[in-house]
Amino acid sequence: MVRPMDEFESLIAKVVERGGVVVALGGMDTGKTTFCKMCAAVALRVGRSVGFLDADIGQSTIGPPASIGLKMLASEADLEPETLGRPDHTYFVGSISPQGHLLPMVVGTAKMAREARDASPDLVVVDTTGLIGGTLGQVLKYHKLELLRPDWVVGFQRGGELEPILGVVRRALPAEVESLPVGPHVALRTVEERGAAREARMRAAFEPPLHRWKVKPSVFIPAIPPEVDLAGLDGLLVGMEDGKGSCLGLGILEYRDGSLRMISSLAEGARALRLGSVRVSPDFRMARVDLRRLFISD
């Protein structure tokens, strides 16, 4: 009888030997990140180069929440949390949930995958969000996979919860599809634990020294209607765009004394600011914001 861990390790060995792009799918707390890290560690141990693409915007491993991060790995030391957490490339999605942000999720993942492929690593591992249920989860995952064109799709599921997605992938895409049950060693975290982890990752993106400078309403994407009260933007998370199609980092808007400023750990400014749908409190708690409602005047 093949034990679950034997099957897990055997699959990792096959993925590393073949290389290419492997995407891990599954609900919350199913072992996707652990699988990606183990694939990367084994590949690095045998002298392969690895790109780690983290598209889990709510429970990020690479870079801050609300962003897709890419880290190119040269050694196992790069998998240490402090080093892995610093991305080489970032795409700002602007939300801690894919709901309402499917387009930037798909575009951002594809863009980061292109950055990874440009570096020609032997293996690219892709971590994903836990949104797998219903039509929304199926649409997001299928279109993401359609653009990524992975060599492997590995699903971790409890019961048959992933079969609607994996079945479509098997029929429509040339990827090799594997499905494993969630191992007994995988612990379910509470809402509070997940929130605390998210806050810690966001806090790390705003380590002192912090810089503040005034910003003009004309620099935002999407454009802010002229009738909008700028005080409503206080605390909103923004992505700092460099004018060349890349994200420099994150900022938090601050409205004080009738003017709008941005707080960031970056000393240099950006050419444009991409508005997020997340409001960040002084203690780095995050709440989702509907920009459409914010922009509608009474």
C-alpha positions as CSV (number, residue, x, y, z in Angstrom):
1,M,0.0,0.0,0.0
2,V,1.4,3.4,-1.0
3,R,1.4,5.9,1.9
4,P,0.2,9.5,1.3
5,M,3.6,10.9,2.1
6,D,5.3,8.4,-0.4
7,E,2.9,9.6,-3.1
8,F,3.6,13.2,-2.2
9,E,7.4,12.8,-2.4
10,S,7.2,10.7,-5.5
11,L,5.2,13.4,-7.3
12,I,7.7,16.1,-6.2
13,A,10.6,14.0,-7.6
14,K,8.8,13.6,-11.0
15,V,8.0,17.4,-11.1
16,V,11.6,18.3,-10.4
17,E,13.0,15.8,-12.9
18,R,10.7,17.1,-15.7
19,G,10.8,20.8,-14.8
20,G,8.7,23.4,-16.5
21,V,5.8,25.1,-14.8
22,V,3.8,23.5,-11.9
23,V,0.6,25.1,-10.5
24,A,-0.7,24.1,-7.1
25,L,-4.5,24.3,-6.6
26,G,-6.6,23.8,-3.5
27,G,-8.8,25.4,-0.9
28,M,-7.5,27.2,2.2
29,D,-5.0,25.4,4.2
30,T,-4.6,22.4,2.0
31,G,-0.8,22.3,1.7
32,K,-0.2,24.2,-1.6
33,T,2.5,26.5,-0.2
34,T,4.3,23.5,1.5
35,F,4.2,21.6,-1.8
36,C,5.7,24.6,-3.7
37,K,8.4,25.1,-1.2
38,M,9.3,21.4,-1.2
39,C,9.5,21.3,-5.0
40,A,11.7,24.3,-4.9
41,A,14.0,22.9,-2.2
42,V,14.5,19.5,-4.0
43,A,15.1,21.3,-7.3
44,L,17.7,23.6,-5.7
45,R,19.3,20.7,-3.9
46,V,20.0,19.0,-7.3
47,G,21.3,22.1,-8.9
48,R,18.2,23.3,-10.7
49,S,17.2,27.0,-10.9
50,V,13.7,27.9,-9.6
51,G,11.2,30.7,-9.9
52,F,8.6,30.9,-7.1
53,L,5.4,32.7,-8.2
54,D,3.1,33.5,-5.3
55,A,-0.4,34.4,-6.5
56,D,-2.1,34.0,-3.1
57,I,-3.0,37.6,-2.5
58,G,-4.7,37.0,0.9
59,Q,-2.0,34.8,2.5
60,S,1.1,35.9,0.7
61,T,4.5,34.2,1.2
62,I,6.4,36.5,-1.2
63,G,5.8,40.2,-0.8
64,P,2.9,41.9,0.9
65,P,-0.8,41.0,0.7
66,A,-2.9,42.3,-2.2
67,S,0.0,41.6,-4.5
68,I,1.4,38.8,-6.7
69,G,5.1,38.3,-6.0
70,L,7.9,36.5,-7.9
71,K,11.2,35.4,-6.4
72,M,14.0,33.8,-8.4
73,L,15.8,31.3,-6.2
74,A,19.5,30.4,-6.5
75,S,20.0,28.3,-3.4
76,E,18.0,26.8,-0.5
77,A,19.0,29.8,1.6
78,D,16.6,31.8,-0.6
79,L,13.7,29.8,0.9
80,E,14.3,31.2,4.3
81,P,11.2,33.3,5.2
82,E,13.0,36.6,5.5
83,T,14.7,36.2,2.1
84,L,11.8,34.6,0.3
85,G,9.5,37.4,1.5
86,R,11.4,40.0,-0.5
87,P,10.1,39.7,-4.1
88,D,12.2,40.4,-7.2
89,H,9.0,41.5,-9.1
90,T,5.6,42.5,-7.8
91,Y,2.2,43.0,-9.4
92,F,-0.3,45.0,-7.4
93,V,-3.8,43.5,-7.5
94,G,-5.2,45.8,-4.8
95,S,-7.3,43.3,-2.9
96,I,-6.9,40.5,-0.4
97,S,-9.6,38.5,-2.2
98,P,-10.0,37.6,-5.9
99,Q,-13.7,38.4,-5.8
100,G,-14.2,41.5,-7.9
101,H,-10.6,41.4,-9.1
102,L,-10.5,38.4,-11.5
103,L,-9.0,40.5,-14.3
104,P,-6.0,41.8,-12.4
105,M,-5.5,38.4,-10.9
106,V,-5.3,36.7,-14.3
107,V,-3.3,39.5,-15.9
108,G,-0.9,39.8,-12.9
109,T,-0.2,36.1,-12.7
110,A,0.5,35.9,-16.4
111,K,2.8,38.9,-16.3
112,M,4.8,37.5,-13.4
113,A,5.0,34.1,-15.2
114,R,6.5,36.0,-18.2
115,E,9.1,37.6,-15.9
116,A,10.0,34.2,-14.6
117,R,10.2,32.6,-18.0
118,D,12.5,35.4,-19.2
119,A,15.0,34.3,-16.6
120,S,14.8,30.7,-18.0
121,P,14.7,28.8,-14.8
122,D,14.5,25.0,-14.8
123,L,11.3,25.0,-12.7
124,V,8.6,27.6,-11.9
125,V,6.3,26.8,-9.0
126,V,3.0,28.7,-8.8
127,D,1.1,29.1,-5.5
128,T,-2.6,30.2,-5.8
129,T,-5.5,31.4,-3.6
130,G,-8.0,29.2,-1.9
131,L,-10.9,30.3,-4.1
132,I,-12.0,27.1,-5.8
133,G,-15.8,27.0,-5.1
134,G,-18.6,27.7,-7.5
135,T,-18.5,29.3,-10.9
136,L,-16.2,32.1,-9.7
137,G,-13.5,29.8,-8.6
138,Q,-13.7,27.7,-11.7
139,V,-13.6,30.7,-14.0
140,L,-10.6,32.2,-12.2
141,K,-8.6,29.0,-12.1
142,Y,-9.3,28.0,-15.7
143,H,-8.4,31.3,-17.3
144,K,-5.3,31.6,-15.1
145,L,-4.2,28.1,-16.3
146,E,-5.2,28.9,-19.8
147,L,-2.7,31.8,-19.8
148,L,0.0,30.0,-17.8
149,R,0.0,26.8,-19.9
150,P,1.6,24.8,-17.1
151,D,3.2,21.4,-17.6
152,W,1.7,20.2,-14.3
153,V,-1.4,21.0,-12.3
154,V,-1.5,19.5,-8.9
155,G,-4.7,19.7,-6.8
156,F,-4.9,19.1,-3.1
157,Q,-8.5,18.4,-2.1
158,R,-10.8,17.3,0.7
159,G,-13.2,14.9,-0.9
160,G,-13.9,15.8,-4.5
161,E,-14.1,19.6,-4.1
162,L,-11.6,20.2,-6.9
163,E,-13.0,17.8,-9.5
164,P,-15.1,20.5,-11.4
165,I,-11.9,22.4,-12.0
166,L,-9.5,19.5,-12.5
167,G,-12.0,17.8,-14.9
168,V,-12.1,20.9,-17.1
169,V,-8.3,21.1,-17.1
170,R,-8.0,17.4,-18.1
171,R,-10.4,17.9,-21.0
172,A,-9.2,21.3,-22.2
173,L,-5.5,21.7,-21.5
174,P,-2.4,19.6,-22.2
175,A,-1.1,19.8,-18.6
176,E,-0.5,16.7,-16.7
177,V,-3.0,16.7,-13.8
178,E,-2.4,15.1,-10.4
179,S,-4.8,15.0,-7.5
180,L,-3.8,14.3,-3.9
181,P,-5.8,14.2,-0.7
182,V,-5.0,16.8,1.9
183,G,-2.5,15.2,4.3
184,P,-3.3,14.7,8.0
185,H,-0.3,16.9,8.9
186,V,-2.0,20.0,7.3
187,A,-3.5,22.2,10.0
188,L,-6.5,24.4,9.5
189,R,-5.9,27.9,10.8
190,T,-8.6,30.1,12.4
191,V,-9.8,33.4,10.9
192,E,-7.8,35.2,13.6
193,E,-4.6,33.3,12.7
194,R,-5.0,34.0,9.0
195,G,-5.7,37.7,9.8
196,A,-2.6,38.0,12.0
197,A,-0.4,36.4,9.4
198,R,-1.7,38.9,6.8
199,E,-1.1,41.9,9.1
200,A,2.4,40.7,9.8
201,R,3.2,40.6,6.1
202,M,1.7,44.0,5.5
203,R,3.6,45.5,8.5
204,A,6.8,44.1,7.0
205,A,6.2,46.1,3.8
206,F,6.1,49.4,5.8
207,E,9.2,49.1,8.0
208,P,10.7,52.4,9.1
209,P,12.1,54.7,7.9
210,L,8.9,55.8,6.2
211,H,8.6,58.6,3.8
212,R,5.7,60.9,3.2
213,W,5.0,63.2,0.3
214,K,2.0,65.0,-1.2
215,V,0.2,63.4,-4.2
216,K,-2.0,64.9,-6.8
217,P,-5.5,63.4,-7.7
218,S,-4.4,63.2,-11.3
219,V,-1.9,60.4,-10.8
220,F,-4.3,57.7,-9.9
221,I,-5.4,54.6,-11.8
222,P,-8.4,54.5,-12.1
223,A,-8.9,58.2,-12.4
224,I,-10.7,59.8,-9.4
225,P,-13.9,61.7,-10.3
226,P,-13.4,65.4,-9.6
227,E,-16.4,65.5,-7.2
228,V,-15.0,62.8,-4.9
229,D,-14.2,63.8,-1.3
230,L,-10.5,63.0,-1.0
231,A,-10.9,62.4,2.7
232,G,-12.6,59.1,1.7
233,L,-9.2,57.9,0.3
234,D,-7.6,58.0,3.7
235,G,-6.0,54.7,4.5
236,L,-6.4,53.2,1.0
237,L,-3.6,50.9,-0.2
238,V,-2.0,51.9,-3.5
239,G,0.5,50.3,-5.8
240,M,3.4,52.5,-6.9
241,E,3.9,52.3,-10.7
242,D,7.3,53.2,-12.2
243,G,6.0,54.3,-15.6
244,K,7.6,51.3,-17.3
245,G,4.9,48.8,-16.5
246,S,6.3,47.6,-13.2
247,C,5.3,48.0,-9.6
248,L,7.9,49.6,-7.3
249,G,6.1,48.8,-4.1
250,L,3.2,49.8,-1.9
251,G,2.0,52.9,-0.3
252,I,-0.8,54.0,2.1
253,L,-2.8,57.2,1.4
254,E,-3.1,59.7,4.2
255,Y,-5.6,62.6,4.2
256,R,-4.5,65.4,6.6
257,D,-5.3,69.1,6.7
258,G,-7.1,69.2,3.4
259,S,-4.4,67.5,1.4
260,L,-3.6,63.9,0.3
261,R,-0.2,62.3,1.1
262,M,1.3,58.9,0.6
263,I,3.3,56.9,3.2
264,S,5.8,54.4,1.9
265,S,9.1,52.7,2.8
266,L,10.4,53.7,-0.6
267,A,12.4,56.9,-0.8
268,E,11.7,57.5,-4.4
269,G,8.3,58.4,-5.8
270,A,6.3,56.8,-8.6
271,R,4.9,58.0,-11.9
272,A,1.4,56.7,-11.1
273,L,-0.5,55.2,-8.2
274,R,-2.8,52.3,-8.7
275,L,-5.8,52.4,-6.3
276,G,-6.4,49.3,-4.2
277,S,-9.7,48.2,-2.7
278,V,-8.2,47.8,0.8
279,R,-8.2,50.2,3.7
280,V,-5.3,49.7,6.1
281,S,-5.6,50.8,9.7
282,P,-2.6,52.2,11.8
283,D,-2.2,48.7,13.3
284,F,-2.2,47.1,9.7
285,R,-5.7,45.6,9.9
286,M,-7.2,45.4,6.5
287,A,-10.8,45.9,5.3
288,R,-12.1,45.6,1.8
289,V,-13.5,48.8,0.1
290,D,-15.8,49.0,-2.9
291,L,-14.3,51.8,-5.0
292,R,-17.5,52.1,-7.1
293,R,-19.4,53.0,-4.0
294,L,-16.6,55.3,-2.8
295,F,-16.7,57.2,-6.1
296,I,-20.5,57.6,-6.2
297,S,-21.5,61.0,-4.7
298,D,-24.7,61.4,-2.7
